[in-house]
Amino acid sequence: MPVHQANNLWILETQQTAYAFGLTPGGLLVHSYWGVRLRDLGDYPRPQDVAPYASWSGPAHLSAEEYPAYAGVKYTEPCLKATFSDGVRDTVLSYQGGQVVPDRLDTLRIVLQDVYYPLQVALYYRVHPAHDLIERWAEVTNGGQSPVTLERVWSALWHLPWGGGYRLSHLWGRWFEEWQLCREPLQPGVKVKESRRLTTSHSANPWFALDRGAADEGQGEVWFGVLAWSGNWKMAAEVTETGATRLGIGINDWDFAWRLNPGETFTTPPSLAGYTTGGFGAASRRLHDYVRDHLPHGKRLHPVLYNSWEAVFFDVDEASQVAVAERAAQMGVELFVMDDGWFHRRDRDHAGLGDWWPDQQKFPRGLQPLIQRVNDLGMDFGLWIEPEMVNPDSELYRAHPDWVIHFPTRQRTEMRNQLILNMARPDVQEYLLEKLDALLRNHNIAFIKWDMNRNVSEPGWADAPGDPRELWVRYVQGVYRLWETLAQRHPHVLWQSCSGGGGRVDFGLLRVADQFWVSDNTEATARLGIQEGFSQFMPAITMEAQVTHMGDPLMPLPFRFHVSMMGTLGISANLLAWSPEELRLGAEMIALYKEIRPVVQLGDQYRLLPAQGHPFTATQYMSKDRAEGVLFAFRTHMPEPARIPPIYLRGLDPTADYVVDGFEGARSGLAWMNIGLTVNLKNGESTLRRIRRVG
């Protein structure tokens, strides 16, 4: 069993790690251990009460509480802050009991109760033994007769072993420059990362890794985790004045409030976290394995995709789509996607959003003849939509101007000539469900690219059923509800999430989306760093990577293909402008990708030489059985004379023999991993080398 109880101590064990917490003699629920799995249950430390060192700090302030609420003499970051109907603004929680959830032997439920008010907090811990991950979330229930206002309700507080010196790894960036990796020492105080944009955002992501400054890709202790949420989030890494380090994560409490009515329960999104001694690479692979095991369509290989946007832009019609589809089919593409411009009066980005039916001028016969032609060419058909947005110049907006997020007394700020539909409203959800369900029901559509191309402004909801600030959460719940309903009704559809590139990438969307559009920046040299940052927590199977015109002619076509072949390969360059030689080369690359696709999409990834800030980078993928691998290496620009760094392979069976393309003879896996190899590339060159076990 993964969950053990020893007196007042709870121990959660995965295959290699353990997490322990329990009651102190004084009745406080505190954390006591997170690290390698110990041999005996009696080896785990038991929680102890902490004596105050001065009148300025009480025991609770100095203790590693599992889920602290704002109350008493506590001045560190709490997980819960509430205001009761009589104006009392703190919550004093008392342990009531804990048990394994019936029929879920991997899940523990701990119940806390306010000592005066009938407010209950249930803490959930789910163990994922095979992935060495712990999943946590909370449920807050109002058992009284009066509403309670929740002002902060986080998913988890993760405590690190006592002592300072920790380093925080996080991701930052902006549109067109997402997924930049930052590692920085934690200083006394609170380091906050957050989004206030209604989405996960381009500028930060709810992923973290913590180490003591000594970890690297291949070794060292790392504590890491994510929040599975697609809206406003907050992460606070705190180092107290007494040397304790902890990280709280959950829904952002900025401009947030939730009126919890009598009998109602608020459930937080889950946070997953883990521990490894194998460095940042092992931490990533743990998350990669979890993601692949939880994708909506499982481990089904993702198809080679062509997106027609760059070929025609808004000049969409049946003839133009067929022309480029024929080129794509000749190259071996498996999925043809028609992007923006196909729906009612969508001749430019000023009109049409919200009117989700085919434009009669562009498609007088509807979409079916085009879809049939694409299918006859041997490809599946996909479509672009942006359901959450509306243009003021649309039939929908003229009929329902009140459906957008807005303040009645403020001008409605347009971005990209569009406004945001209030997805928290049931009538908005029902309208979109009707239109999109009919679109999918009446056409053979195998793929949907779900886009969202702006962030929030004027976050008002005049007729909200509760506190208007509930919009931040109810909007995301509405998106989930609509998307999940469509996915349930059309289980064959593969869904991709896009938000101006990487603006909404998170574990919350894994409930519906199989892959992500990582960035609108498709220039190959920039993508090397972007894709490296993305790989910190997401596997290659979720990363659509397209060959485009960006970087041409600075980066040759093979270089651009190699970069995109490290994820789910796609193409969106204008194939009608490609020469016969380029089409031939593209076909060869696609055929090669199909051969290595199982290794790239389903295998283990090793970041051998870093890409961000380095002119020579290498990445390796290895099958789970360690029988086959693929090595990618790239040289962007190194002034001559240049010394190419050696590449040390990883993930091989040290006792087996392997051959590597371009190198004579077989060597043991131990030799390849310790002696290494050198790939001599010129500026702007790349290479793909296959690795095979031969004995």
Beta strands, then each sheet from edge to edge (+ up, - down):
strand 1: 3-6
strand 2: 9-13
strand 3: 17-23
strand 4: 29-36
strand 5: 80-83
strand 6: 93-100
strand 7: 107-114
strand 8: 119-128
strand 9: 133-142
strand 10: 148-159
strand 11: 167-174
strand 12: 177-185
strand 13: 189-195
strand 14: 207-211
strand 15: 222-227
strand 16: 233-239
strand 17: 245-251
strand 18: 258-260
strand 19: 265-267
strand 20: 271-276
strand 21: 305-307
strand 22: 335-338
strand 23: 380-385
strand 24: 389-390
strand 25: 419-420
strand 26: 447-450
strand 27: 494-497
strand 28: 515-517
strand 29: 543-547
strand 30: 568-571
strand 31: 604-609
strand 32: 616-622
strand 33: 628-635
strand 34: 657-660
strand 35: 667-668
strand 36: 685-693
sheet 1: 1+ 2- 3+ 4-
sheet 2: 5+ 10- 17+ 16- 13+
sheet 3: 5+ 10- 18+
sheet 4: 6+ 7- 8+ 9- 19+
sheet 5: 6+ 7- 8+ 9- 20+ 15- 14+ 11- 12+
sheet 6: 21+ 22+ 23+ 26+ 27+ 28+ 29+ 30+ 21+
sheet 7: 24+ 25-
sheet 8: 31+ 32- 33+ 36- 34+ 35-
end
